[in-house]
Amino acid sequence: MRSDPYQLRELLGPSIEKLGYELVGIEFHPNSYNALLRIYIDSKNGICVDDCQQVSQQVSGLLDVSDPIPGHYTLEVSSPGLDRPLFTAAHFERFKGRQAKIQLGLALDGRRRFSGMIKEVHDGEIIFQCDGVDLTIAIDRIETARLVPEY
């Protein structure tokens, strides 16, 4: 198995959910010296350090047995935080009306970074209001997306 976040989600998701947590998303940052595997979890009651430790122990065991990531890496389990990452169409739908920052893999109209409001979500696309203009962006073009914290 490659270190593909979708395959890692299939491997780790059921165990994390059995512990009572939502698997928000997985980021994998390869590096020739020490890669980083970051897993975001959430629950109705929020996340504390003990929750992260419990999930980390469970996930470590699964990763040791299945060995999906070659070489050395650091495992980090975290809450999504105030600047919550958005990974799926359901995440964008849940946070319609909120401000977000997105970065595209390939430029759109000469830009890769946008900041604006999530207006609509349908058929694998979001309508993102940026600088007073509605942009239709395919979710699979989005490299990273995060909510802008509201204080």
Number of C-alpha atoms within 10 A of each C-alpha: 10 11 15 13 16 13 13 21 16 10 16 20 18 14 16 19 14 9 12 15 21 16 20 21 20 21 17 18 12 15 11 8 8 12 17 15 19 17 25 21 24 20 15 8 7 12 17 12 10 9 19 18 14 13 22 18 11 14 20 13 11 15 15 10 9 10 14 16 18 10 12 13 17 11 16 16 20 20 19 19 15 12 14 17 22 23 19 15 17 13 14 25 16 13 17 18 15 15 19 25 20 19 17 19 13 13 11 13 6 7 10 14 17 18 18 21 22 24 19 17 22 13 8 12 17 21 19 26 20 16 11 9 10 16 18 14 16 16 21 13 14 17 14 16 22 20 22 17 12 8 4
